[in-house]
Amino acid sequence: MQQERFAIAIRSAGAELSAAEEQLAKAEATEKRTIATAMFKAQTDKGAKTSAAQMAHADSNCKVFKARVARGVAKGAVAAAKANLLAAEVEFKQWQTEQATDRAERRVYGA
C-alpha cells in the first residue's frame, strides 16, 4: 500500500536524522575535549599563560584540526538527513494531493 511505503520512508529518514544528530553531538564534545586538552598542554608544556596564546597553540595542533573536520562532516550528515526527511515528506504530500485531485475529478465527472 502506498501509505505504508511513505510511512516507512519517513520513519527511515527520521532514524537517519536521529543518528546523524547523535554523531554531531559526539563530534562536538570530542572537539571541545581535544581543544581543552591542547590548551592545557600549551599552558603546562609551553608556558602559555593567556587564553589567546593557549588557543593559538591548540589551533596548530593536528588532533584539533581532525576534530574540527569530524565535526564538519557530522554537520554535513545532519544536513543530508534533514534533506532526506524533507524529500520523503514532500513525496507524501504530492501523493496526497494527487489522491485528493482524483477524488474531486470522480465527484465532478461521476466516474
N, C-alpha and C positions, 0 to 999 in steps of 0.2 A: 504494500500500500504506500502511496506517495507520502502521506503524512508521517508515517513511521520513518521513512527514509530521511525526511527533513529533520525529524526529531533526533535521529541518530547522528546526522551531520552536525547539528547544533551542539549536542552533548559532547561529541568528539572534539569540536573546536573549543568548547568551554574547558574540557580537561587539558587540552594543549595549552590554553592560556594560563590555567592554574599552574601547570608545571613550569611554564616559562617565567611566571612571576616569582615562583619559589626559587628558581635558578638565579633570577636577578637579585633577589634579596640575599642569597648566599654570596653572590659575586660582590655585592656592595659591602657586605660585612667583611669579606676577605680583603677587599681593597682597604677598608678602614684599618683593619688589624695590621696589614702589611705596611701601610704608611706610618702608623703609630710605632711599629717596631723599628722602622728605618729612622724615624725621628729620634727615638730613644738611643739607638746606636750612634747617631750623629752627636747626640749630647754626651754620651759616655766615652765613645772612642775618639771622636774628633774634637771634642770640647766646644761644640756649637752651643752657645747659651741662648740665643734668641730663637723665637719660633720661626722667623724667616730663614735663618741660617739652617735650622733643622729641616725645614721644608725644602730648601734648595738641595740639601743632601739627599733627601728622600726622592725628589724629582729625578735625580740622576741614577737612582737605584734601578737595576734591571727587574727585580721582583715587583716593584711598584708599577713599572711600565706594563708588565704582564698582567698584573691585577686590574689595571685600568682597561686594558684591551679586553680582558674577560668580561668586565662589566659592560663594555660597549657591545660585545657580542650578545650578552644576555638581554640588553635593551632591544637589540635588533630582533631577537627571538620573540620578545613580548609584542613588539610592533607587528611582526608577521602573524602571530597567533591572533591578535586583535583583528587584523585584516581578514583572516580566515573565518573568524566568528561572524564578522560583519557580512562577508560574502555568503555564508550559509543563511543568515537571517534575510538578506536581500533576495536570495533564491526562493526562500519560502514565501516571502511577501509577493513576489512575482507570480508564483503558482497560485497563491490565494486570490490575487486579482484576476487571474485567468479563470479560475473557478467561478468567481462572482460574475464575471462578464458572460460566461457560458450560461449561468442560471438566468441572468437577465435576458439574454437572447432567447432562451427557451420560453420564458414567460411572454415575451413580445410576439414571437413567431409561432407559439403554440406547439413546439416540437417535442 
